[in-house]
Structures are given as structure tokens and as C-alpha cells.
Amino acid sequence: MPAFDPDVAKLLELVSSLGRPPFEKLSPQEARAAYAASWDFLQPPAQDVALVRDVTITGKHGEVNLRIYRAAGTGAQEVLPCLVYLHGGGWVIGNLDSHDRLCRSFANRARVCVVAVDYRLAPEHVFPAALDDSASALEWVAANAGALAIAPERIAIGGDSAGGNLAAVLAIMGRDGLAPATMFQALIYPTVDLRANTGSYERVTSGVPLTAATMHYFIGHYTPDAKDRLDWRASPILASSLAGTPPALVVTTAHDPLCDEGRAYAQRLEAQGVRVTYLHLGDHMHGMLMQGKQVRASNLIVDFVGAAIGHALHQGIPVAQRAA
């Protein structure tokens, strides 16, 4: 395996010394509490933004909570591009608060409106509940663009880990007319193949918080019926084609069981004519964007990802022109 960034190595030594059980040894409720306990330790302070507002919408299967951010220095009526963001956490843990600081950073660096989605979690709500809620959120954002002061033709979809899975699926659905079309997809160490049989699953089995066993735990809760893992809406790499989906940013880390599937997804997007920016971090582990208080390089990558999203949304070809 590649060497760790020195900050990551120090963090892993500290985590190991605490002797905390891995997520797969905990109940979902215990895992959520353990995850929440790490946020202040790992993440840098929250940035100020111009607006933070929580709203509740009516989705296909009930209420969905959203959190809306507008970049610092922007006016309430200034029409901004929008990033609909889907948090990570294996479809089991995570919520609006877990990714609040990251969404603030993206809003400011990209100078956009960010709408974060609090989709339902497994195992209480299994596949495709999270996807349905995410699709409802994207539809609501597109339908309410005027009231939100966002440009409806400049909406991107993004997410990390399980959120990257949902974002990739929504990008395909948008191409196919099953969801609003988006102009960019930001996939941060995404889960795109729930068959979980790539080489990185064999390599990353210990020494980091997210191992192959941890991913099997999450996948098992999200798709307890194994046949669902072959549905492209759960494993977007199994979609018949990725051609025609929006330009993409894909980020992977070497010390991550999801590394190889993320790389394969970026390669397939590119091979099928999608413009791709692919960033691989050989000395980092899964979740690195939310480790900036302990891992200094994390803040550089958050800045890069935010800048890439901003460039795509402000300078890229809007949806209507791309489809023409």
C-alpha cells in the first residue's frame, strides 16, 4: 500500500490508541452517535455564509428536510448557480449537521447556493428510499428556482461516498428525463458498485476507519436484498451507458475500499465521451475532505473541489445549451 500523508499517519495512531470499535461492530444508532462525536475533532470551524435556512418539502414518500446555504458576500436576490449536495455515511449515518461545515465551504469557494438533502437512512428505510428523497429534493430545487434565486439551467449534483452514489444515479436519471437535468456532477470517493468485489476491497481491510468490512456493513443495511445491488440505481457503474451525463469531477483516495470503483467510473465516463476531471490522492484515506482540523491537506482539497464546482457552474455550458 502507498505511504500515508504524515498528518494522516498521526491521526490514525491517535484513533488506534483510543481503541474504539469499528462501525460494523455497532448498531446503526450507536454508529450514528460515534460518527457525530468525531465532527468537532476532525473538522475545522464552520465558515460564515450569507444565508443558512432549513426547509421541509413534501417528497414522494413524505417530508424531506433540506438546508439552503448562500455564499458569503452574495445578495438575497442575486441569482446564483446551485449545487444540490448529498451527504456521505454509507446510507446509514450522516445528516445535515455532519456535512454542514463542508457545505458552507463549498458555497463560499464556488460562490453558489448549496442545497443539502437529509434523505432517509437505512436500515429503517432501505433502497431506494435515499434515492427517492434525493430525487424529490432535486425536483423541488428545479421547480422553485425563481423563489430560491438560483439559475435553473445551472444546477449541479454532488456528494461524497454514499452521497456520491446518489449523485451519480441522479446524473444518469437527468440524462434520461427521469429527474431534472444537471450541468455538472461532483463525485467524491463515490460508491458506484455495490457488488463490492474490486481489488481495493481486498487491499483495504484494516488500519483505517473505512475498511472492506465496514462497507459490507453499510451495503448490507442499504440493500438487504442482494439482488438490488445489481440495479443500476444502486450500482450506477452497471448502467448500460454513461454517455450524455454531465461533465464530472471524480475524486478517489488510495487507502479506501472504494478506490478502484471510483477510478473505473471516471475511466468509463471518459471513454464514453463525458468530460472528466479525475483527482487521485495516493496518501489519503476515505473521508479526507472532512478531516481538515487534523489533516492540513484536507483544506487544500476542499478548496480545489469547491473551485472546480464553481468553475463548472459559472463558466460551463448550461443545461439548455448542452442539450441543443
C-alpha positions as CSV (number, residue, x, y, z in Angstrom):
1,M,0.0,0.0,0.0
2,P,1.1,3.6,-0.6
3,A,2.5,5.6,2.3
4,F,0.3,7.9,4.3
5,D,0.4,11.7,4.4
6,P,2.2,12.4,7.8
7,D,-0.9,14.1,9.2
8,V,-3.0,11.1,8.3
9,A,-0.4,8.8,10.0
10,K,-0.6,10.8,13.2
11,L,-4.4,10.8,13.1
12,L,-4.5,7.0,12.6
13,E,-2.1,6.5,15.6
14,L,-4.4,8.6,17.8
15,V,-7.5,6.8,16.6
16,S,-5.9,3.4,17.2
17,S,-4.9,4.4,20.7
18,L,-8.5,5.2,21.6
19,G,-9.5,1.6,21.0
20,R,-12.9,2.5,19.7
21,P,-14.9,-0.3,17.9
22,P,-15.3,0.0,14.2
23,F,-18.7,0.9,12.8
24,E,-19.5,-2.6,11.8
25,K,-19.4,-3.7,15.4
26,L,-22.1,-1.1,16.4
27,S,-25.8,-0.9,15.9
28,P,-26.8,1.8,13.4
29,Q,-27.9,4.0,16.3
30,E,-24.6,3.6,18.0
31,A,-22.7,4.2,14.7
32,R,-24.6,7.5,14.3
33,A,-23.6,8.6,17.8
34,A,-20.0,7.6,17.3
35,Y,-19.9,9.4,13.9
36,A,-21.4,12.6,15.5
37,A,-18.8,12.5,18.3
38,S,-16.0,12.9,15.7
39,W,-17.1,16.0,13.9
40,D,-15.7,18.7,16.2
41,F,-12.4,16.8,16.5
42,L,-11.9,16.2,12.8
43,Q,-13.5,19.2,11.1
44,P,-12.3,22.8,11.0
45,P,-14.6,25.6,12.3
46,A,-17.7,26.5,10.2
47,Q,-17.3,29.4,7.8
48,D,-19.8,32.2,7.8
49,V,-22.1,32.4,4.8
50,A,-24.7,34.9,3.7
51,L,-27.7,32.7,4.5
52,V,-28.5,29.3,6.1
53,R,-32.1,28.3,6.1
54,D,-33.7,24.9,6.9
55,V,-36.8,24.0,4.9
56,T,-39.1,20.9,4.8
57,I,-40.5,19.8,1.5
58,T,-43.0,17.1,0.6
59,G,-41.3,14.3,-1.3
60,K,-42.7,11.3,-3.0
61,H,-42.8,9.4,0.3
62,G,-43.3,12.1,2.9
63,E,-41.3,15.0,4.3
64,V,-37.7,15.7,3.4
65,N,-35.6,18.2,5.2
66,L,-33.2,20.5,3.3
67,R,-30.6,23.1,4.3
68,I,-30.0,26.0,2.0
69,Y,-26.7,28.0,2.0
70,R,-25.8,31.1,0.0
71,A,-22.2,32.2,-0.4
72,A,-20.8,34.9,1.8
73,G,-21.0,38.3,0.1
74,T,-24.0,37.4,-2.1
75,G,-27.2,39.3,-2.0
76,A,-30.6,37.7,-1.3
77,Q,-31.9,38.4,-4.8
78,E,-28.6,37.7,-6.7
79,V,-29.3,34.7,-9.0
80,L,-26.7,32.1,-8.3
81,P,-25.9,28.6,-9.7
82,C,-26.8,25.8,-7.3
83,L,-25.2,22.6,-6.0
84,V,-27.6,20.0,-4.7
85,Y,-25.4,18.1,-2.2
86,L,-25.9,14.6,-0.8
87,H,-24.0,13.7,2.3
88,G,-22.0,10.5,2.8
89,G,-22.2,8.0,5.6
90,G,-23.0,4.7,3.9
91,W,-26.7,5.5,3.7
92,V,-26.8,4.7,7.4
93,I,-25.1,7.6,9.2
94,G,-24.8,11.3,8.5
95,N,-27.2,14.1,8.3
96,L,-27.4,17.9,7.6
97,D,-25.2,18.6,10.6
98,S,-22.5,16.1,9.7
99,H,-21.8,18.0,6.4
100,D,-22.8,21.5,7.4
101,R,-19.2,22.8,7.5
102,L,-18.3,21.2,4.2
103,C,-21.4,22.7,2.5
104,R,-20.5,26.1,3.9
105,S,-17.0,25.8,2.4
106,F,-18.4,24.7,-1.0
107,A,-20.9,27.6,-1.1
108,N,-18.2,30.2,-0.4
109,R,-15.5,28.8,-2.6
110,A,-17.8,28.1,-5.5
111,R,-19.8,31.3,-4.9
112,V,-23.1,29.3,-5.3
113,C,-26.2,28.3,-3.5
114,V,-25.9,24.8,-1.9
115,V,-28.9,22.8,-1.0
116,A,-28.1,19.9,1.3
117,V,-30.5,16.9,1.5
118,D,-31.4,15.0,4.6
119,Y,-32.5,11.8,2.9
120,R,-33.9,8.9,4.9
121,L,-31.4,6.4,6.3
122,A,-31.1,2.7,6.3
123,P,-31.8,0.2,7.8
124,E,-35.1,1.9,8.7
125,H,-35.5,2.9,5.1
126,V,-33.8,0.7,2.6
127,F,-33.0,1.2,-1.1
128,P,-34.4,3.1,-3.0
129,A,-35.6,5.4,-0.2
130,A,-32.5,7.6,-0.1
131,L,-32.6,7.9,-3.9
132,D,-36.3,8.8,-3.9
133,D,-35.8,11.5,-1.4
134,S,-32.8,12.9,-3.2
135,A,-34.7,12.9,-6.5
136,S,-37.6,14.7,-4.8
137,A,-35.1,17.3,-3.5
138,L,-33.6,17.9,-6.9
139,E,-37.1,18.2,-8.4
140,W,-38.1,20.8,-5.8
141,V,-35.0,22.8,-6.3
142,A,-35.5,22.9,-10.1
143,A,-39.2,23.8,-9.7
144,N,-38.6,26.6,-7.2
145,A,-35.5,28.1,-8.8
146,G,-37.1,31.5,-9.0
147,A,-38.1,31.7,-5.3
148,L,-34.6,30.4,-4.4
149,A,-32.9,33.0,-6.6
150,I,-30.9,30.3,-8.5
151,A,-30.4,29.8,-12.2
152,P,-32.4,26.7,-13.2
153,E,-30.1,25.9,-16.1
154,R,-27.0,25.9,-13.8
155,I,-27.8,23.2,-11.2
156,A,-25.2,20.6,-10.3
157,I,-25.5,17.4,-8.3
158,G,-22.8,16.3,-5.9
159,G,-22.0,14.1,-2.9
160,D,-19.3,12.1,-1.1
161,S,-19.3,8.3,-0.6
162,A,-22.9,7.2,-0.4
163,G,-23.9,10.7,-1.4
164,G,-21.6,10.3,-4.5
165,N,-23.6,7.1,-5.3
166,L,-26.9,9.0,-5.2
167,A,-25.4,11.9,-7.2
168,A,-24.1,9.6,-9.9
169,V,-27.5,8.0,-10.2
170,L,-29.3,11.3,-10.4
171,A,-27.0,12.5,-13.1
172,I,-28.0,9.4,-15.2
173,M,-31.7,10.0,-14.4
174,G,-31.3,13.6,-15.5
175,R,-29.9,12.5,-18.9
176,D,-32.8,10.1,-19.3
177,G,-35.6,12.5,-18.3
178,L,-36.3,10.8,-15.0
179,A,-35.1,13.7,-13.0
180,P,-34.2,17.3,-13.7
181,A,-31.1,17.5,-15.9
182,T,-28.0,18.8,-14.2
183,M,-24.9,20.6,-15.7
184,F,-22.2,19.0,-13.5
185,Q,-21.7,16.0,-11.2
186,A,-19.2,16.1,-8.3
187,L,-18.4,12.6,-7.1
188,I,-16.2,12.5,-4.1
189,Y,-14.8,9.0,-3.4
190,P,-18.2,7.6,-4.6
191,T,-19.7,4.2,-4.1
192,V,-20.7,3.1,-7.5
193,D,-20.5,-0.7,-7.4
194,L,-22.4,-2.4,-4.6
195,R,-21.1,-5.8,-5.8
196,A,-18.0,-4.8,-3.6
197,N,-15.6,-7.1,-5.5
198,T,-12.9,-4.8,-6.7
199,G,-9.2,-5.1,-5.9
200,S,-9.3,-2.3,-3.3
201,Y,-11.8,-4.3,-1.3
202,E,-9.0,-6.9,-1.0
203,R,-6.3,-4.3,-0.2
204,V,-8.1,-2.1,2.3
205,T,-9.1,-4.4,5.2
206,S,-7.5,-2.9,8.3
207,G,-5.8,0.2,9.7
208,V,-8.3,2.8,8.6
209,P,-11.8,3.7,9.7
210,L,-13.5,2.6,6.5
211,T,-12.4,-0.9,5.5
212,A,-14.0,-3.5,3.3
213,A,-15.8,-4.9,6.3
214,T,-17.3,-1.5,7.1
215,M,-18.5,-1.1,3.6
216,H,-20.2,-4.6,3.6
217,Y,-21.9,-3.4,6.8
218,F,-23.3,-0.3,5.1
219,I,-24.2,-2.1,1.9
220,G,-26.0,-4.8,3.8
221,H,-28.2,-2.2,5.6
222,Y,-28.9,-0.2,2.4
223,T,-29.6,-3.2,0.2
224,P,-30.5,-6.2,2.4
225,D,-31.9,-7.9,-0.7
226,A,-28.7,-8.7,-2.5
227,K,-30.4,-8.6,-5.9
228,D,-30.9,-4.9,-5.5
229,R,-27.2,-4.4,-5.7
230,L,-27.4,-5.3,-9.4
231,D,-29.9,-2.5,-10.1
232,W,-28.1,0.4,-11.8
233,R,-29.9,2.8,-9.4
234,A,-27.9,1.2,-6.6
235,S,-24.7,0.4,-8.7
236,P,-24.5,3.2,-11.4
237,I,-21.4,1.6,-12.9
238,L,-23.9,-1.1,-14.2
239,A,-25.9,1.4,-16.2
240,S,-26.0,0.4,-19.8
241,S,-24.3,3.7,-20.8
242,L,-22.9,6.8,-19.1
243,A,-22.7,8.8,-22.3
244,G,-24.5,12.1,-22.2
245,T,-24.3,12.5,-18.5
246,P,-22.9,15.9,-17.4
247,P,-19.2,16.8,-17.0
248,A,-17.8,15.3,-13.9
249,L,-15.3,15.7,-11.1
250,V,-14.3,12.4,-9.6
251,V,-12.0,12.2,-6.5
252,T,-10.6,9.0,-5.1
253,T,-8.1,8.1,-2.3
254,A,-5.8,5.1,-2.3
255,H,-6.5,3.9,1.3
256,D,-10.2,3.3,0.6
257,P,-12.1,0.2,-0.4
258,L,-14.0,2.4,-2.9
259,C,-10.8,3.5,-4.7
260,D,-10.9,1.1,-7.7
261,E,-14.6,1.5,-8.5
262,G,-14.3,5.3,-8.4
263,R,-11.3,5.1,-10.8
264,A,-13.2,2.7,-13.0
265,Y,-16.2,5.0,-13.1
266,A,-14.1,8.0,-14.1
267,Q,-12.4,6.0,-16.8
268,R,-15.8,4.8,-18.2
269,L,-17.2,8.3,-18.1
270,E,-14.2,9.5,-20.1
271,A,-14.3,6.5,-22.5
272,Q,-18.0,7.3,-23.3
273,G,-17.4,10.9,-24.1
274,V,-18.0,12.7,-20.8
275,R,-15.6,15.4,-19.9
276,V,-13.9,14.3,-16.6
277,T,-11.5,15.9,-14.1
278,Y,-10.1,13.0,-12.1
279,L,-8.1,13.6,-8.9
280,H,-6.5,10.7,-7.1
281,L,-4.9,11.1,-3.6
282,G,-2.4,8.3,-3.1
283,D,-1.5,9.2,0.5
284,H,-5.0,9.8,1.9
285,M,-8.0,7.8,3.1
286,H,-11.7,7.8,2.7
287,G,-13.5,10.9,4.2
288,M,-10.4,13.1,3.9
289,L,-12.5,16.2,2.9
290,M,-13.9,16.3,6.4
291,Q,-10.6,15.9,8.3
292,G,-9.2,19.4,7.9
293,K,-8.7,20.1,11.6
294,Q,-6.2,17.2,11.8
295,V,-5.1,16.8,8.2
296,R,-3.9,20.0,6.7
297,A,-4.0,18.8,3.1
298,S,-7.8,18.3,3.5
299,N,-8.3,22.0,3.4
300,L,-6.4,22.3,0.1
301,I,-8.6,19.6,-1.5
302,V,-11.8,21.2,-0.2
303,D,-10.7,24.4,-1.8
304,F,-9.8,22.6,-5.0
305,V,-13.2,20.8,-5.1
306,G,-15.1,24.0,-4.4
307,A,-13.2,25.9,-7.0
308,A,-13.8,23.1,-9.6
309,I,-17.5,23.2,-8.8
310,G,-17.6,27.0,-9.1
311,H,-15.7,27.0,-12.4
312,A,-18.1,24.4,-13.8
313,L,-21.2,26.2,-12.7
314,H,-20.2,29.7,-13.6
315,Q,-18.2,29.0,-16.7
316,G,-19.6,25.7,-18.0
317,I,-22.2,25.2,-20.7
318,P,-25.7,25.4,-19.1
319,V,-28.1,22.5,-19.5
320,A,-30.3,24.0,-22.2
321,Q,-27.4,24.8,-24.5
322,R,-25.7,21.4,-23.9
323,A,-28.9,19.6,-24.9
324,A,-29.3,21.8,-28.0
